[in-house]
Amino acid sequence: MALTLLKKALISNPHRIRKVAGIICARNHWNFQYKPGPYPRTPEERAAAAKKYGLTIEEYQPYPEEMCYGDYPKLPDIGSDSKDPHYPYDYPELKRNFNEPIHASQEIYGEDRYDISMKPRFSLTHQWLWFLGAIAIINPSIMSIDKLALIGKDGQRTK
C-alpha cells in the first residue's frame, strides 16, 4: 500500500524527484568532494576555480603551487574572534555562512584559539624584557639561598 502511494506521488508530480535529488546532491556533500582540483594555470581555469568556491575572479587568489593546495583559494588571515558577532550567520556558533570556504588553517584560527588579527596588549619586546628581567632577578637570589644552605654555622661546607 505504501509503495502504491509513493508511485502515485512521484507520477503525479515528477518535479518532486528533482527537489529530493537536489537536496541529496548538494555541493560538497561527501568528503571526497572537498579535495581541491589541480593548480589553475590559465585564466579560464582560474575563473572556473573562483566559481567553484563562490568567489569573484578579482577575489580569487590561489596558494603558491609549491604549497600543494591545488586550486584552493588563499583567504585572508582573520580569526573567528575578530568577525562581527552581530552579523546573522547561517552557523552563528562558527561565525560562518553556508558554502563559505574555510581557511586552510582553520584549526588554528578558531574562536577559542589564536587570533592573528588581534593586537597584543604588550609588545614582544616588553614581554622578552620582563621575562629576562625576572630570570635575572630570581637567579642570583636562588644561588645565594643555595650557598647559605650549604654553609654551616662554623663557615665550613656541610656536604
C-alpha positions as CSV (number, residue, x, y, z in Angstrom):
1,M,0.0,0.0,0.0
2,A,2.8,2.4,0.9
3,L,4.6,1.6,-2.3
4,T,1.5,2.4,-4.4
5,L,1.1,5.7,-2.6
6,L,4.7,6.5,-3.3
7,K,4.3,5.7,-7.0
8,K,1.2,7.9,-7.3
9,A,3.0,10.8,-5.6
10,L,6.0,10.5,-7.9
11,I,4.0,10.0,-11.1
12,S,1.6,12.9,-10.3
13,N,4.4,15.4,-9.6
14,P,7.7,14.4,-11.2
15,H,9.3,17.7,-10.1
16,R,9.5,16.3,-6.5
17,I,12.2,13.9,-7.7
18,R,14.4,16.8,-8.8
19,K,13.8,18.6,-5.4
20,V,14.8,15.5,-3.5
21,A,17.8,14.8,-5.8
22,G,18.9,18.5,-5.4
23,I,18.9,18.1,-1.6
24,I,20.8,14.8,-1.8
25,C,23.3,16.0,-4.4
26,A,24.3,19.3,-2.7
27,R,27.7,20.7,-3.4
28,N,30.5,19.1,-1.2
29,H,28.1,16.5,0.2
30,W,30.7,13.9,0.7
31,N,34.3,14.3,2.0
32,F,35.9,13.2,-1.3
33,Q,34.3,16.3,-2.9
34,Y,36.3,18.6,-0.6
35,K,39.6,17.7,-2.4
36,P,40.8,20.7,-4.4
37,G,41.4,20.5,-8.1
38,P,44.8,21.0,-9.8
39,Y,46.5,24.3,-9.7
40,P,44.9,26.8,-12.2
41,R,47.4,27.8,-14.9
42,T,45.1,29.5,-17.4
43,P,42.6,32.4,-16.9
44,E,39.8,30.0,-17.8
45,E,40.9,27.6,-15.1
46,R,41.1,30.4,-12.6
47,A,37.6,31.6,-13.4
48,A,36.3,28.1,-13.0
49,A,38.0,27.7,-9.7
50,A,36.7,31.0,-8.5
51,K,33.2,30.0,-9.4
52,K,33.7,26.6,-7.7
53,Y,34.5,28.3,-4.4
54,G,31.8,31.1,-4.7
55,L,34.3,33.9,-5.2
56,T,34.7,36.6,-7.9
57,I,37.7,36.4,-10.2
58,E,39.1,39.5,-8.5
59,E,38.8,37.9,-5.0
60,Y,40.2,34.6,-6.0
61,Q,43.9,34.1,-5.4
62,P,45.3,30.5,-5.1
63,Y,48.1,29.5,-2.8
64,P,51.5,29.2,-4.5
65,E,51.9,25.9,-6.3
66,E,54.8,24.9,-4.1
67,M,52.4,24.7,-1.1
68,C,50.5,21.9,-2.8
69,Y,47.0,23.2,-2.0
70,G,45.9,23.0,-5.7
71,D,43.1,25.4,-6.6
72,Y,42.1,26.2,-3.1
73,P,41.7,30.0,-2.5
74,K,44.1,31.9,-0.3
75,L,41.7,33.5,2.1
76,P,42.7,36.4,4.4
77,D,44.0,35.6,7.9
78,I,41.0,36.6,10.0
79,G,40.3,34.7,13.2
80,S,36.7,33.8,14.2
81,D,37.0,36.1,17.2
82,S,37.6,39.1,15.0
83,K,34.5,38.6,12.9
84,D,31.3,40.7,13.6
85,P,29.4,38.9,16.4
86,H,26.1,40.6,15.5
87,Y,26.1,39.5,11.8
88,P,23.3,37.0,11.1
89,Y,25.5,34.0,10.2
90,D,24.0,30.7,9.0
91,Y,26.1,29.0,11.6
92,P,26.5,31.6,14.4
93,E,28.5,29.3,16.7
94,L,31.2,29.0,14.0
95,K,30.6,32.5,12.5
96,R,30.3,31.0,9.0
97,N,27.7,31.1,6.2
98,F,26.6,28.1,4.2
99,N,29.1,27.1,1.4
100,E,31.6,29.7,2.6
101,P,35.1,28.4,2.0
102,I,37.1,27.9,5.2
103,H,40.7,28.9,5.7
104,A,43.3,26.2,5.0
105,S,44.5,26.6,8.6
106,Q,41.1,26.8,10.2
107,E,42.1,24.6,13.1
108,I,44.5,27.4,14.2
109,Y,42.0,30.3,13.9
110,G,39.1,29.2,15.9
111,E,37.3,31.4,18.4
112,D,39.0,29.6,21.3
113,R,42.4,29.6,19.7
114,Y,45.0,32.0,18.2
115,D,43.6,35.2,16.6
116,I,46.2,36.5,14.2
117,S,44.4,39.9,13.7
118,M,44.4,40.7,17.5
119,K,46.7,43.4,18.6
120,P,48.6,42.2,21.7
121,R,48.4,44.2,24.9
122,F,52.2,44.3,25.3
123,S,54.7,44.2,22.5
124,L,57.0,41.2,22.1
125,T,60.0,43.4,23.2
126,H,58.3,44.2,26.5
127,Q,57.5,40.5,27.1
128,W,61.1,39.4,26.5
129,L,62.4,42.2,28.7
130,W,60.1,41.2,31.5
131,F,61.0,37.5,31.1
132,L,64.7,38.1,31.1
133,G,64.5,40.6,33.9
134,A,62.6,38.1,36.1
135,I,65.2,35.4,35.3
136,A,68.0,37.9,36.2
137,I,66.4,38.8,39.5
138,I,65.4,35.3,40.5
139,N,68.6,33.5,39.5
140,P,71.0,35.4,41.9
141,S,68.6,35.0,44.8
142,I,68.4,31.3,44.3
143,M,72.2,31.0,44.1
144,S,72.6,32.9,47.3
145,I,70.0,30.7,49.1
146,D,71.7,27.6,47.9
147,K,75.1,28.9,49.1
148,L,73.7,29.8,52.5
149,A,72.1,26.4,52.9
150,L,75.3,24.5,52.1
151,I,77.5,26.6,54.6
152,G,77.2,25.6,58.2
153,K,77.4,27.8,61.3
154,D,81.2,27.3,61.6
155,G,81.7,28.6,58.0
156,Q,82.6,25.1,56.6
157,R,80.7,23.4,53.8
158,T,78.2,20.8,55.1
159,K,78.5,18.4,52.2
